[in-house]
Amino acid sequence: MNIIDQLCDEIRGYKKSRTISTALHFGFLSTIRACGNDVSLDELGSKLPVSVSDDWLKAILNVLASIGIIEEYEGRYHLTDVGIDVDNNSDLRSFASYHYYCFESWQKLPEALVSGKPGGFHHHRLAEKAFCHAYLMSMDRISISNMSFLEKECKRFLKGNIFDIGAGPASLCRHLANQDRTMYVTAIDLPEMISTAQELFSVPENFEWVAADFLDWTPHNTSDAVFCSHLLEYSSPNRCFHWLYKLRSFLRKGGYLVLVMFLRGHVSQDNLNLNLFEISTGLNGIQLGHIQTQEGIQSLLIESGFNVTKIKPIPRGPSYTEFLVISQL
């Protein structure tokens, strides 16, 4: 394939992406299985959680068949072995549901480029319970895929009184709080996220949800450790020091700041993915997000008064290449 044909495929790639994410978001595969994995077009349409015209439904099923997820024989549809594996993969289904909603932010990219103003995608979507649900479940599944690594690497630093800032599902801290009842976790996020998280996840008595913007939040006491998973990427370069200084104010002297974050490296494909992620963060808030280099975050932490003890890559999971960054005040 020459470069022109390849670029044409990339340009129309959203068609296949949107079809697959929509089918998984609305549970097409699960509905086929619930019907005995043998269903006609009319039967499937009557069982789906949304009303879909036969023409649209058949076209979507044809796409799923072309990539080997379903098969059609004499007007009846069933999942292939691959389709069953896909339907059993809760990580993939959660990931697809989140990206079903993300499509809107990418539609607003031309507007953002022309006006210089972000579309405010996340803040707009936070009013929708379904979006918060999809986002939290997707982030939880990604965290769970690396839970054994994170527990091993973070357990000795996350002890005592812990603040989980921009907590989302607070997957790691909920897990650790269940394992160690001597620690106490305070998980802080925006009100819409917290209310949905409270509905989705059970927590032990030594865990507390707090609805607040961390930049405006003042705790009663300092903590032994602060944990942040993918928070700093949403800060603009000129505000990152301010964010770090705010996180520092939450910590006692000698306490630990534990970060899970994307960092730029030297692998071209990862940098491509991170650039795409950075474009999407630019549509999510008031200012453009920014992904640091390893050297950059180390310098910022030192400038903010921290001693960096570890910068370590996290095993590759459903997300892009992530790093664990641990520093001490």
C-alpha positions in Angstrom: 0.0 0.0 0.0 1.4 3.4 -1.0 1.4 6.4 1.4 -1.6 8.0 -0.3 -3.8 4.9 0.1 -2.6 4.5 3.7 -3.5 8.0 4.5 -6.9 7.6 2.9 -7.5 4.5 5.2 -6.4 6.6 8.2 -8.8 9.4 7.3 -11.8 7.2 7.0 -10.7 5.1 10.0 -13.3 6.8 12.2 -16.0 4.9 10.4 -14.9 1.5 11.5 -13.9 2.8 15.0 -17.3 4.5 15.5 -19.2 1.3 14.3 -17.3 -1.0 16.7 -17.4 1.3 19.7 -21.2 1.9 19.2 -21.9 -1.9 18.8 -20.0 -2.7 22.0 -21.5 0.3 23.9 -25.0 -0.8 23.1 -24.3 -4.4 23.9 -24.9 -5.9 20.4 -22.7 -9.0 21.2 -24.2 -9.6 24.6 -27.7 -9.4 23.1 -26.9 -12.0 20.5 -25.6 -14.3 23.2 -28.6 -13.7 25.4 -30.7 -14.9 22.4 -28.9 -18.3 22.4 -26.2 -17.0 20.0 -28.6 -17.6 17.1 -30.8 -14.7 16.2 -32.5 -13.1 13.2 -32.2 -9.4 12.3 -35.8 -8.8 13.5 -35.2 -10.7 16.8 -32.0 -8.8 17.5 -33.5 -5.4 16.8 -36.4 -6.1 19.2 -34.0 -7.0 22.0 -31.5 -4.2 21.8 -31.7 -1.4 24.4 -32.1 1.2 21.6 -34.4 1.4 18.6 -32.4 0.7 15.4 -33.7 0.6 11.9 -33.1 -2.8 10.1 -31.0 -1.1 7.4 -28.6 0.4 9.9 -28.5 -2.7 12.0 -27.7 -4.9 9.1 -24.9 -2.6 7.9 -23.3 -2.7 11.4 -23.6 -6.5 11.6 -21.9 -6.7 8.2 -19.0 -4.6 9.5 -18.7 -6.9 12.6 -18.8 -9.9 10.3 -16.0 -8.5 8.1 -13.6 -8.3 11.0 -14.5 -11.8 12.3 -16.6 -11.0 15.4 -19.9 -12.4 14.1 -21.0 -14.7 11.3 -24.3 -14.8 9.3 -25.9 -17.9 7.8 -29.2 -17.9 6.1 -30.3 -14.7 7.7 -29.3 -15.7 11.2 -26.4 -14.3 13.2 -24.1 -15.7 15.9 -20.9 -14.8 17.5 -17.6 -16.4 16.4 -15.1 -17.7 18.9 -13.4 -14.3 18.5 -16.7 -12.5 19.2 -17.3 -14.6 22.3 -13.8 -13.6 23.6 -14.6 -9.9 22.8 -17.9 -10.1 24.6 -16.2 -11.7 27.6 -13.6 -9.0 27.8 -14.9 -6.4 30.2 -11.8 -4.2 29.8 -12.5 -3.9 26.1 -16.2 -3.2 26.6 -15.5 -0.5 29.1 -12.9 1.0 26.9 -15.3 1.0 23.9 -18.1 2.7 26.0 -15.8 5.5 27.1 -14.6 6.1 23.5 -18.2 6.1 22.3 -18.6 9.4 24.2 -15.1 10.7 23.3 -16.1 11.0 19.7 -17.8 14.3 20.3 -14.6 16.0 21.5 -12.9 15.0 18.3 -15.7 16.5 16.2 -15.0 19.8 17.9 -11.3 19.8 17.0 -11.7 22.1 14.0 -13.6 24.6 16.1 -11.0 24.5 18.8 -8.2 25.1 16.2 -9.9 28.0 14.7 -11.2 29.8 17.8 -8.3 28.9 20.1 -10.9 27.9 22.7 -11.4 24.3 24.0 -14.7 22.6 23.5 -15.1 21.8 27.2 -16.0 18.2 26.4 -15.5 16.6 29.8 -17.1 19.4 31.7 -20.1 19.3 29.4 -20.4 15.5 29.6 -20.0 15.4 33.4 -23.7 16.3 33.6 -24.5 13.0 32.0 -24.5 10.0 34.4 -23.9 7.6 31.5 -20.7 9.3 30.6 -19.4 9.4 34.2 -20.3 5.7 34.4 -18.4 4.8 31.2 -15.4 6.9 32.1 -15.1 5.4 35.6 -15.5 1.8 34.5 -13.0 2.3 31.7 -10.4 3.8 34.0 -11.1 1.1 36.7 -10.5 -1.7 34.2 -7.2 -0.1 33.0 -6.0 0.2 36.6 -7.0 -3.3 37.5 -4.9 -4.7 34.6 -1.8 -3.3 36.3 -2.9 -3.8 39.9 -0.3 -6.4 41.0 2.5 -4.2 39.7 1.1 -1.0 41.3 0.5 -2.8 44.6 4.0 -4.2 44.7 5.6 -0.9 43.8 3.4 1.5 45.9 2.4 -0.4 49.0 5.3 0.8 51.2 4.8 4.4 50.2 1.0 4.6 50.5 0.5 4.1 54.2 -1.2 6.0 57.0 -3.4 9.0 55.9 -3.6 9.0 52.1 -5.2 11.6 49.8 -6.1 10.3 46.3 -6.4 13.5 44.2 -8.4 13.4 41.0 -9.4 10.0 42.2 -11.8 8.8 39.5 -12.5 5.2 40.5 -9.7 5.3 43.0 -8.9 1.7 42.0 -5.5 1.3 43.7 -6.3 3.2 46.9 -9.6 1.3 47.3 -7.7 -1.9 46.9 -5.0 -1.0 49.4 -7.6 0.3 51.9 -9.3 -3.1 51.8 -5.9 -4.8 52.4 -4.7 -2.5 55.2 -7.3 -1.2 57.6 -4.7 0.9 59.4 -4.6 3.3 56.5 -7.2 6.0 55.8 -8.0 7.1 52.2 -9.6 10.4 51.3 -10.5 10.3 47.6 -11.2 13.8 46.0 -12.8 14.5 42.6 -15.4 16.7 41.0 -19.0 16.2 42.4 -20.4 14.4 39.3 -17.5 11.9 39.4 -17.8 11.3 43.1 -21.6 10.7 43.1 -21.3 8.2 40.3 -18.3 6.5 41.9 -20.2 6.1 45.2 -22.9 4.3 43.2 -20.5 2.0 41.4 -17.9 1.0 44.0 -18.2 -0.4 47.5 -15.6 0.9 50.0 -14.4 0.0 53.5 -14.9 2.1 56.5 -11.3 3.5 56.2 -12.2 5.1 52.9 -14.0 8.4 52.2 -15.2 10.1 49.0 -15.0 13.9 48.9 -16.6 16.0 46.2 -14.3 19.0 45.4 -11.9 20.6 43.0 -8.6 19.9 44.5 -7.3 23.4 43.7 -10.0 24.9 45.9 -9.9 22.1 48.6 -8.3 22.6 52.0 -8.0 19.5 54.2 -8.1 19.6 58.0 -4.8 17.8 58.3 -1.8 17.0 56.1 -1.3 13.4 54.7 1.4 10.8 54.8 1.1 10.4 51.0 -0.7 11.8 48.0 -1.6 9.6 45.1 -2.5 11.0 41.6 -3.4 8.9 38.6 -3.3 10.9 35.3 -3.9 14.3 36.9 -0.9 16.4 35.9 -1.5 15.7 32.2 -4.5 18.0 32.4 -2.4 20.9 33.6 -1.0 23.4 31.1 2.8 23.8 31.2 2.7 27.1 32.9 0.4 25.9 35.7 2.1 22.5 36.4 4.3 24.1 39.1 1.3 25.6 40.7 -0.5 22.2 40.7 2.6 20.5 42.2 2.9 23.2 44.9 -0.8 22.6 45.8 -0.2 18.8 46.1 2.8 19.6 48.2 0.7 21.6 50.6 -1.3 18.4 51.3 1.7 16.5 52.6 3.6 16.4 55.9 7.3 16.7 55.8 8.8 13.4 54.7 5.6 12.4 53.0 5.4 10.8 49.5 3.9 12.0 46.3 3.0 9.0 44.1 2.1 9.7 40.5 0.9 7.5 37.6 1.3 9.4 34.4 2.1 9.4 30.7 5.6 10.7 29.9 7.2 11.2 26.6 10.0 8.8 25.5 11.9 8.0 22.4 9.5 5.4 20.8 7.8 7.0 17.8 4.5 5.1 18.0 4.1 6.0 21.7 4.8 9.7 20.9 2.2 9.5 18.2 -0.4 8.2 20.7 0.6 10.7 23.3 0.2 13.5 20.8 -3.3 12.3 20.0 -4.1 12.1 23.7 -2.7 15.6 24.2 -5.0 16.9 21.5 -8.0 15.4 23.3 -7.0 16.9 26.6 -6.9 20.3 25.0 -10.7 19.9 24.4 -11.3 18.8 28.0 -10.7 21.8 30.1 -10.0 25.5 30.4 -6.3 25.2 29.3 -4.5 22.7 27.1 -3.1 19.7 28.9 0.6 18.8 28.6 2.6 15.6 28.7 6.0 16.0 30.3 9.3 14.2 29.4 10.9 12.1 32.2 13.6 14.8 32.5 10.9 17.5 32.6 8.8 16.0 35.5 12.0 15.3 37.5 13.1 18.9 37.2 9.6 20.2 38.1 9.5 18.0 41.2 12.9 19.0 42.4 12.0 22.7 41.8 8.8 22.1 43.9 10.9 20.8 46.8 10.6 17.0 46.2 13.4 14.4 46.1 12.7 12.0 43.2 13.2 8.4 44.3 11.8 6.5 41.3 10.6 6.9 37.7 9.7 3.5 36.4 7.7 2.3 33.3 4.5 0.4 34.1 3.9 -2.8 32.1 1.9 -2.0 28.9 -1.8 -2.5 29.4 -4.9 -1.2 27.5 -3.6 2.4 27.8 -0.5 4.0 26.4 2.9 3.6 28.0 2.6 4.8 31.6 5.1 5.6 34.2 5.2 5.4 38.0 6.9 8.5 39.6 7.6 8.5 43.3 9.1 11.4 45.2 9.5 12.5 48.8 8.9 15.9 50.4 
